[in-house]
Amino acid sequence: MNNQKGIFCKSMMIGALVGGIVSLFHKPTRESVRHTAGKAASQTRDFARTVREDPQRVREQFKTTSDNIRTMVKDINTEAQDVMTTFNEVKANSKKAYESVKETRGELKEFGTKLKDSAEGVKEESSRSRRMDE
């Protein structure tokens, strides 16, 4: 299995390399790659120069960025906890509501049975009363 993964990765790399080479036959693609590579090289040189000339500034920027990321992660974590708390409350309230409905259903059935029994009792009493009158 491990050998198959190696062959697969090797084949993917070869395919990507061949695809990249073939795509360079297209002049606009070649020019775009040249332009992008030149831009990346220029940005890398600028960054290296900044690091050499003002390493403290770079450190401060990295620190500020990492602090911002840390704050964002905390905020996201807090938001996620709030969402989970709200979800759990909704879930608990839904269970309570369901139990209340079940309980009410049982009470309504019981009430219906009593009402039916009472109606039958009134009906029987009415029938007896009519028979006595006759």
N, C-alpha and C positions, 0 to 999 in steps of 0.2 A: 504494500500500500504506500509506504514512504517513497519507494522508487517511482511509483506512478505520479505522486505529487511533484517529484523532481522533474520528471519528463514533461508533465503538464506545464509547470512554471517555465521551464526552458523553452518549450514550444511557444508559450505566450510571449516571452521576451523576443524570440526570433520573429514571430509574427508581427509584433509591434515595431521592431526594427525595420523589417521589410516594408511594412505599411508606411512608416515614416519616410523611408527612402523613396518609395513610389510616389508619395504625396508631394515630394519635392520636385518631381518632374513638372508639376503645375506651377507656372511662373508666378501668379499672384500668391500662392501658398509660400513659395520660396521667399518672395519679398516680405511677406508678413512675418515669417520665421526670422528672417534677417533683422527686420525692424524690432521685433519683440526681444530678440537676443541682445541687440545693441542697447535697447532701453534697460533691460535687466542688468547688463554689464555696467552701464552708466550709474544706475541706482546703487549697485554694489560698490562701485568706486566712491561715490558720494558718501555712502554709509561708512566705509572704511576710513575715509578722510576725517569724517566727523568723530569717529571713535579715537583716531590718533590725536586730533586737535583738541577735543573736549570730551574726554572719557567721563568726566563727572556729569555732564549734561545727559549723556547716554544712560548712565546709571540711574539718574533721576527720572528719566523718561520710562525706563524699564520698571522702576519702583512704582511710579505713578500708575502705569498701566497695570501692573500686577495688583496694586491696591484696588484699582477700579474693578478688575476682574474678581478679586476676592469679595468686594462689596456686592457685586452683581450676583455672585454665587450665593452669598448669604441671603440676599433679597429673594432670589428664586427659591431657595430652600424654605424661607419663611412663608412665601406665597404657597408653595406646595403643601406645607404643613397646615396652613389655613384652609386650603381646599379640602384636604383630607379630614380636617376637623368638621368642616361644614358637611361633607359627604357623610361622615359617621353620624352627625346629628340628624341629618335628613333620613338616613337609614333607620336610626333608632325611632324617630318620630313616625316613620312609615310603619314600622312594626307595631308601635303603640296604636296607631290608627287602625291597622288591620285587626288587632286584638279587640279594639273597641267595637268595630263593625261585627266581628264574630260574636262578641258578647251581646250586642244589641240584637243581632239576628236571633240568638237563642232566646232572649227575653221576648222578642216579638212573636216567635213561634209559641212560646209559653202563653203569652197574652192571647194569641189567636185561638189556642186550644181552649183556654178558659172562656173566651167569648163564645166559641162554638158550643161548649158545654152549657153555658148560660142560655144561649138561644134555644138549644134543645130542651133545656129545663122549662123555659117560658112556653115553648111550643107544647110540651107535654101537659103543663099546667092549664094552658088554654084549651087543649083537647079534653081534659078531664072536666073542666068547668063547663064546656059545651054539652058534654054527655050528661052531666048532672042536671043541666037546665032542660033537657029533653025529657 
